[in-house]
Amino acid sequence: MKALEAYRFALDPSPHQERMLASHSGARRFAFNWGLALVKERLEARERGEDVEVPWTLAALRREWNRQKEQVAPWWRENSKEAYSAGLNGLARGLKAFFDSRSGKRKGRRVGFPKFRKKGRGRESVRFTTGAIRVDDKSHVVLPRIGRVRTHEMTTALLERVQSDRARILSATVSREGGRWFVSFTCEVERDAGRPKRPRDVVGVDAGLKHLAVLSTGEKVPNPQPLRKALRKIARLNRELVRRKRRSRHWEDTRRRLNRAHARVARIRLDAMHKLTHRLATTFGTVVVEDLNVAGMGRNRRLSRAIYDAGLAELRRQLRYKCEWYGSRLVQAPRMYPSSKTCSRCGAIKEILPLWERVYRCDVCGTVMDRDENAARNLAALAVAVAGSGPETKNARGEDVRPDLAGRSSMKREAGTRQLGKTGAPAPQGTGT
């Protein structure tokens, strides 16, 4: 099975190489801003009634750049041509996203028109797709125009696959995060068909804020809450940054420390999520999660910080590709599936269940259980109902579950259609069965 994988390594460049990496990142930003200024200039000319061509696509932007680069950037040969191409590519993608969003082709929030990039703001990165891109040995990589760069960590994981012809490097992206440079190789990898340790077992995963996840097995995975623990330090560094004179030596030092603090928060969060998703995908044959509206949940001003600190959307994103890698099956419950309000024992559904009520108490059968564990059990039962409902619909690789009558979810079921004795089929309100 062929799959796209990314291998990321921290770099340990020399001072000269670090200046070259920063120069390539700046060249990318320059090309982006130059192309955006050109597009705006052509749009204004059109409004004046002039018949001019507006370069919307990457090919058109490249043609304009090649015609004008000697005048606008006579120093362009100091950097790889890939740096300028990466900036123009980012602009072309931004323009396409803007027009697709306006026309309704793009889902989600409205995308605004691209804005000029400022030095020190946003992510510093550059992508290489051609030239000398390779893993040289266990502690060095080779990048175009920059040469052989030492890595801070071993590259054995990728080197062995490349040497055995089980991986082919497609591109390399160099970025700076928290004052440190990283390189990420996008590779086409030949993977062996995976098989989870317990292929017949089903686990429901209820993601939350207090716990990173509560499993239907009763296990509660603790949430590291890295942002909450680092808030005092981040607030202190922000106050210190405001007091410093902008662009002074002390201001730059404080800004670097603040960036490192934010980068550490992100790394702790990502590490916890990778460990959890890897364990789920390699252990259970079927993993069931909810399709949460994280963007909508984030509009709650009292919980938004905790919601984004938990990384709820990242859980589903990682499970989507890891389940495919390791041979397990991912099932996503419908967005409005009442997993928390449904009793996992008798199937009765509560009309109202406030968020502060952390213990589920069933008014029909008297079940008392942790709210999150009850939701996780309902998610696991949903996958069992789908498996027993005959031929499956699109429900394995990140698709919504739409079972037929035999396993229809409670929010979709008409009154009186419950089949008693079927796992995961809630009973009508007021029955004692």
Number of C-alpha atoms within 10 A of each C-alpha: 9 13 13 15 16 18 14 17 19 19 22 18 20 11 9 9 17 17 13 17 23 18 16 26 25 22 26 29 24 21 26 26 20 19 23 24 14 17 19 12 12 18 17 12 15 14 9 9 9 11 10 10 12 16 19 17 15 18 14 14 25 19 11 14 21 9 11 12 15 12 9 12 14 10 11 14 10 12 20 20 18 20 25 25 24 24 25 28 22 18 26 23 14 18 20 17 19 17 16 15 17 13 9 10 10 15 9 9 8 14 17 13 12 17 12 13 15 11 11 9 7 8 12 19 23 25 23 21 17 14 14 15 19 20 22 14 16 16 19 19 21 18 20 18 17 18 13 19 19 20 20 15 14 15 20 13 10 22 19 15 14 17 11 8 11 15 22 18 20 16 17 24 18 23 21 18 16 15 14 16 21 19 22 17 23 19 20 16 20 16 14 11 11 15 18 20 14 13 15 11 14 24 22 29 28 27 25 18 17 15 16 22 25 25 24 23 14 14 11 17 16 14 18 19 21 17 22 13 11 14 14 11 12 19 12 11 19 14 11 15 19 11 11 16 11 11 10 10 11 15 16 15 13 19 21 16 16 22 16 17 18 17 15 17 19 15 12 14 19 16 11 17 22 16 10 17 21 15 12 22 28 20 21 23 22 25 27 30 23 22 19 17 12 14 14 9 13 15 12 11 9 9 13 16 14 17 19 18 19 27 20 20 16 16 20 21 12 16 27 23 17 21 27 18 19 22 19 28 23 26 27 24 26 18 12 14 19 19 25 23 22 27 30 27 19 24 24 24 24 17 9 7 16 7 8 6 10 12 14 23 18 20 15 19 16 13 14 13 16 15 22 25 25 27 28 28 28 31 32 29 23 28 28 18 22 24 13 15 16 12 9 14 14 12 18 20 16 21 16 17 23 18 23 18 17 17 26 22 24 23 11 13 16 10 9 8 13 19 14 12 11 15 20 28 28 26 26 18 14 11 11 12 14
